[in-house]
Amino acid sequence: MVPDGRSPAPGVLLDRCARVLGHAELVADRSASHGEAVVLELAGPRGVRWIAKHARREKKYRQELTAYVEWVPALGAAAPALHSAHDDLRLLVLSRLPGRPVEGTPAEREPEVHRQAGALTRRLHDGATPRADAAFAGDLARRLERYAARAESLLTGEEIAFARARVAALAARPPVTTVPCHLDNQPRNWLADEHGGLSLIDFGNAARRPWIWDLASLWLRVRPGAPALADAFLAGYGRVPTDDDWLEFESCAAFLGLSTVVWAAEHGDPRFAQEGRRWLRDLMAARGRGVTGECW
């Protein structure tokens, strides 16, 4: 058993994959620089491609395994399939879908791609019964406080107080309804194939949340400069957010902005930290103008 917070050598992961697949040759190391996961693209028998993903933290491994077992099958061929899970290595062996990430390609600016992403997101959300969560608001407030305690040297007192106020607003409302959400739903996790089809990958952050939380990463990045793309996503999703939805979005955006600044600072990613600051300040400016997400 690999201790929580540590990772085995890639060769150990490769050996396990070779045992379960019959053969495994490393094609590429696709791990992100933050070091929270090891992601290897492999070639198995007859050249079939696979993804081996190891999570450094037990919590993240369980989170992604739950998604692949319970929720991702609703997407069918538009998401990776789970071949096997190996608890001792916190390792998932997944099918490698055709295509390339949309981020940084011309497809990233195509409304049709965003419409397809919205439709796939709706399929994921509809893949399990919605559930009221009376504990959600309190849990979120406690999570925010853990980040806020580490944010004092990174954000102003006004910014931290604003995030607290937006998250606290949830406690005064009826319990939120949650569905399975991707929670890193943006072009880097969309694969476009040569026929124009789209698929979703990387469910390492998947969890039950209010549906509109799955707009957050996309909305905060895309909406200010390309509102037509955000609108195309919503059209594909097939639902018009209500005022209550936008209030839940504000709570999400405030939490996401503050937590991103802290996480990025602790992982040596100043660009991402600056992005989190911008999200929080955009939200504060919008609130100051008396508008919500639909008007950004």
C-alpha positions as CSV (number, residue, x, y, z in Angstrom):
1,M,0.0,0.0,0.0
2,V,1.4,3.4,-1.0
3,P,1.2,5.9,1.9
4,D,-1.2,8.7,1.5
5,G,0.4,11.8,0.0
6,R,3.2,9.8,-1.7
7,S,3.5,8.4,-5.2
8,P,5.2,5.2,-6.4
9,A,7.8,5.3,-9.2
10,P,6.2,5.3,-12.7
11,G,7.7,1.9,-13.3
12,V,5.6,0.4,-10.5
13,L,2.5,1.8,-12.2
14,L,3.6,0.5,-15.6
15,D,4.3,-3.0,-14.2
16,R,0.8,-3.2,-12.7
17,C,-0.7,-2.1,-16.0
18,A,1.3,-4.6,-17.9
19,R,0.0,-7.3,-15.6
20,V,-3.7,-6.4,-16.0
21,L,-3.6,-5.5,-19.7
22,G,-1.2,-8.2,-20.9
23,H,1.3,-5.6,-22.1
24,A,1.9,-1.9,-21.5
25,E,4.3,0.4,-23.2
26,L,4.7,4.0,-22.1
27,V,3.6,6.4,-24.9
28,A,3.7,9.7,-22.9
29,D,3.7,11.1,-19.4
30,R,0.7,13.4,-19.3
31,S,0.9,14.4,-15.6
32,A,0.2,18.0,-14.7
33,S,3.0,20.0,-13.1
34,H,1.2,20.4,-9.7
35,G,2.2,16.8,-8.8
36,E,-1.2,15.7,-7.4
37,A,-1.5,12.9,-9.9
38,V,0.5,10.7,-12.3
39,V,-1.1,10.3,-15.7
40,L,0.5,8.0,-18.2
41,E,-0.7,7.2,-21.7
42,L,0.0,3.6,-22.6
43,A,-0.1,1.3,-25.5
44,G,-1.5,-2.2,-24.7
45,P,-1.9,-5.3,-26.9
46,R,-2.6,-4.6,-30.5
47,G,-1.6,-1.0,-30.0
48,V,-4.8,-0.1,-28.0
49,R,-4.3,3.1,-26.0
50,W,-5.0,3.3,-22.3
51,I,-4.6,5.9,-19.5
52,A,-3.2,5.0,-16.1
53,K,-4.0,7.5,-13.5
54,H,-2.5,7.5,-9.9
55,A,-3.8,9.9,-7.3
56,R,-1.4,11.1,-4.6
57,R,-4.2,11.5,-2.1
58,E,-6.6,8.8,-1.0
59,K,-9.5,11.2,-0.9
60,K,-9.0,12.2,-4.5
61,Y,-8.7,8.6,-5.6
62,R,-11.9,7.7,-4.0
63,Q,-13.6,10.7,-5.4
64,E,-12.7,9.8,-9.0
65,L,-13.4,6.1,-8.5
66,T,-16.9,7.0,-7.3
67,A,-17.4,9.1,-10.4
68,Y,-16.3,6.4,-12.8
69,V,-18.4,3.7,-11.1
70,E,-21.6,5.6,-10.4
71,W,-21.9,8.6,-12.7
72,V,-19.6,8.6,-15.8
73,P,-21.3,5.6,-17.4
74,A,-24.3,8.0,-18.2
75,L,-22.0,9.6,-20.8
76,G,-21.5,6.3,-22.7
77,A,-18.8,6.5,-25.3
78,A,-18.4,10.3,-24.6
79,A,-16.2,9.6,-21.5
80,P,-13.4,7.1,-20.6
81,A,-14.4,3.7,-19.4
82,L,-13.0,2.2,-16.2
83,H,-11.0,-1.0,-17.0
84,S,-9.8,-1.6,-13.4
85,A,-9.1,0.0,-10.1
86,H,-6.1,-0.8,-7.8
87,D,-6.6,0.5,-4.3
88,D,-3.1,-0.4,-3.1
89,L,-1.6,2.0,-5.7
90,R,-4.5,4.4,-5.9
91,L,-4.5,3.6,-9.6
92,L,-7.2,3.7,-12.2
93,V,-6.8,2.1,-15.6
94,L,-9.0,3.9,-18.2
95,S,-9.7,3.7,-21.9
96,R,-8.0,6.4,-23.9
97,L,-10.5,8.2,-26.1
98,P,-9.7,9.5,-29.6
99,G,-9.1,13.2,-30.1
100,R,-7.1,16.0,-28.6
101,P,-7.9,18.6,-25.9
102,V,-9.9,21.5,-27.2
103,E,-7.8,24.1,-25.2
104,G,-5.5,26.0,-27.4
105,T,-7.1,24.9,-30.7
106,P,-9.4,26.7,-33.1
107,A,-12.2,24.5,-31.7
108,E,-12.0,26.4,-28.4
109,R,-13.7,29.4,-30.1
110,E,-16.5,27.4,-31.8
111,P,-20.0,27.8,-30.4
112,E,-20.9,24.3,-31.5
113,V,-18.1,22.8,-29.4
114,H,-19.5,24.6,-26.3
115,R,-23.0,23.6,-27.2
116,Q,-21.9,19.9,-27.2
117,A,-20.1,20.4,-23.9
118,G,-23.3,21.8,-22.4
119,A,-25.3,18.8,-23.7
120,L,-22.7,16.3,-22.2
121,T,-22.7,18.1,-18.9
122,R,-26.5,17.8,-18.8
123,R,-26.2,14.0,-19.4
124,L,-23.8,13.7,-16.6
125,H,-26.0,15.7,-14.2
126,D,-29.0,13.6,-15.2
127,G,-27.1,10.4,-14.6
128,A,-28.2,10.2,-10.9
129,T,-31.2,11.3,-8.9
130,P,-31.0,14.9,-7.7
131,R,-30.7,15.1,-3.9
132,A,-31.3,17.8,-1.3
133,D,-28.4,18.4,0.9
134,A,-29.1,20.1,4.2
135,A,-25.5,19.9,5.3
136,F,-24.0,21.5,2.2
137,A,-24.0,25.2,3.3
138,G,-22.4,24.4,6.6
139,D,-19.8,22.1,5.0
140,L,-18.9,24.8,2.4
141,A,-18.5,27.4,5.1
142,R,-16.2,25.2,7.0
143,R,-14.1,24.4,3.9
144,L,-13.9,28.2,3.1
145,E,-12.6,28.9,6.6
146,R,-9.8,26.4,6.2
147,Y,-8.7,28.3,3.1
148,A,-9.4,31.7,4.6
149,A,-7.0,31.0,7.4
150,R,-4.2,30.6,4.8
151,A,-5.3,33.6,2.7
152,E,-4.6,36.5,5.0
153,S,-1.2,37.2,3.3
154,L,-2.6,36.6,-0.2
155,L,-5.9,38.6,-0.3
156,T,-7.2,41.8,1.3
157,G,-9.5,41.7,4.3
158,E,-12.3,43.0,2.1
159,E,-11.9,40.2,-0.4
160,I,-11.9,37.5,2.3
161,A,-14.9,39.1,4.0
162,F,-16.8,39.2,0.7
163,A,-16.1,35.5,0.1
164,R,-17.3,34.7,3.6
165,A,-20.5,36.7,3.0
166,R,-21.4,35.1,-0.3
167,V,-20.8,31.6,1.1
168,A,-22.7,32.4,4.3
169,A,-25.7,33.5,2.2
170,L,-26.4,29.8,1.4
171,A,-27.2,29.1,5.0
172,A,-30.2,31.4,5.0
173,R,-31.7,29.6,2.0
174,P,-33.5,26.2,1.7
175,P,-31.2,23.2,1.3
176,V,-29.5,23.1,-2.1
177,T,-30.2,20.3,-4.6
178,T,-27.1,18.5,-5.8
179,V,-26.3,16.4,-8.9
180,P,-23.1,14.7,-10.1
181,C,-20.8,17.5,-11.3
182,H,-17.5,17.4,-13.2
183,L,-16.1,20.5,-11.4
184,D,-13.2,21.1,-13.8
185,N,-15.5,21.6,-16.8
186,Q,-13.4,23.6,-19.3
187,P,-11.8,23.1,-22.7
188,R,-8.7,21.4,-21.4
189,N,-10.9,18.5,-20.3
190,W,-12.9,18.3,-23.5
191,L,-11.6,16.0,-26.3
192,A,-12.6,16.8,-29.9
193,D,-12.2,14.0,-32.4
194,E,-11.6,14.3,-36.1
195,H,-15.3,13.9,-36.9
196,G,-16.3,16.8,-34.7
197,G,-17.5,14.7,-31.7
198,L,-16.8,15.8,-28.2
199,S,-16.0,13.8,-25.0
200,L,-15.3,14.7,-21.3
201,I,-12.2,13.5,-19.5
202,D,-10.6,13.9,-16.0
203,F,-13.2,13.3,-13.3
204,G,-10.7,13.9,-10.5
205,N,-12.8,16.7,-9.0
206,A,-16.2,15.2,-9.6
207,A,-18.6,15.4,-6.7
208,R,-22.3,16.2,-5.9
209,R,-22.9,20.0,-6.2
210,P,-25.7,22.3,-7.3
211,W,-25.9,22.0,-11.1
212,I,-24.8,25.5,-11.8
213,W,-21.4,24.9,-10.1
214,D,-20.4,23.1,-13.3
215,L,-20.6,26.4,-15.2
216,A,-18.1,28.1,-12.9
217,S,-14.7,27.3,-14.4
218,L,-16.1,28.0,-17.9
219,W,-18.2,31.0,-17.0
220,L,-15.5,32.8,-15.1
221,R,-12.9,32.3,-17.8
222,V,-15.0,32.6,-21.0
223,R,-18.1,34.8,-20.3
224,P,-16.3,38.1,-19.9
225,G,-14.6,37.9,-23.4
226,A,-16.8,35.6,-25.3
227,P,-20.4,35.6,-24.1
228,A,-21.7,33.8,-27.2
229,L,-19.6,30.7,-26.2
230,A,-21.0,30.7,-22.7
231,D,-24.5,31.1,-24.1
232,A,-23.9,28.2,-26.5
233,F,-23.0,26.0,-23.5
234,L,-26.2,26.9,-21.7
235,A,-28.2,26.3,-24.9
236,G,-26.7,22.8,-25.1
237,Y,-27.4,22.2,-21.5
238,G,-31.0,23.1,-22.0
239,R,-31.8,25.1,-18.9
240,V,-32.1,28.8,-18.1
241,P,-30.7,29.7,-14.7
242,T,-33.1,31.3,-12.3
243,D,-32.2,34.1,-9.8
244,D,-31.8,31.4,-7.1
245,D,-29.4,29.5,-9.4
246,W,-27.3,32.6,-9.9
247,L,-27.1,33.2,-6.1
248,E,-25.8,29.6,-5.7
249,F,-23.4,30.4,-8.5
250,E,-22.1,33.5,-6.6
251,S,-21.4,31.3,-3.6
252,C,-19.5,28.9,-5.8
253,A,-17.5,31.6,-7.6
254,A,-16.6,33.3,-4.3
255,F,-15.4,30.0,-2.8
256,L,-13.6,29.1,-6.0
257,G,-11.8,32.4,-6.3
258,L,-10.5,32.4,-2.7
259,S,-9.6,28.7,-2.7
260,T,-7.8,29.0,-6.0
261,V,-5.6,31.8,-4.8
262,V,-4.6,29.7,-1.8
263,W,-4.1,26.4,-3.7
264,A,-2.1,28.0,-6.5
265,A,0.1,29.9,-4.0
266,E,0.8,26.7,-2.2
267,H,1.6,24.8,-5.4
268,G,3.9,27.5,-6.9
269,D,1.5,28.6,-9.7
270,P,1.4,32.4,-9.7
271,R,-0.6,32.6,-13.0
272,F,-3.4,30.5,-11.6
273,A,-3.4,32.5,-8.3
274,Q,-3.8,35.7,-10.3
275,E,-6.7,34.1,-12.2
276,G,-8.4,33.3,-8.8
277,R,-7.9,36.9,-7.7
278,R,-9.5,38.2,-10.9
279,W,-12.5,35.9,-10.5
280,L,-13.1,37.2,-6.9
281,R,-12.7,40.8,-8.0
282,D,-15.0,40.4,-11.0
283,L,-17.6,38.9,-8.7
284,M,-17.2,41.8,-6.2
285,A,-17.5,44.3,-9.0
286,A,-20.6,42.7,-10.4
287,R,-22.2,42.6,-6.9
288,G,-21.3,46.2,-6.5
289,R,-23.2,47.0,-9.7
290,G,-26.2,45.0,-8.4
291,V,-25.9,42.3,-11.1
292,T,-25.4,38.6,-11.1
293,G,-23.6,36.0,-13.4
294,E,-26.0,36.3,-16.3
295,C,-25.0,40.0,-16.7
296,W,-21.2,39.7,-16.4
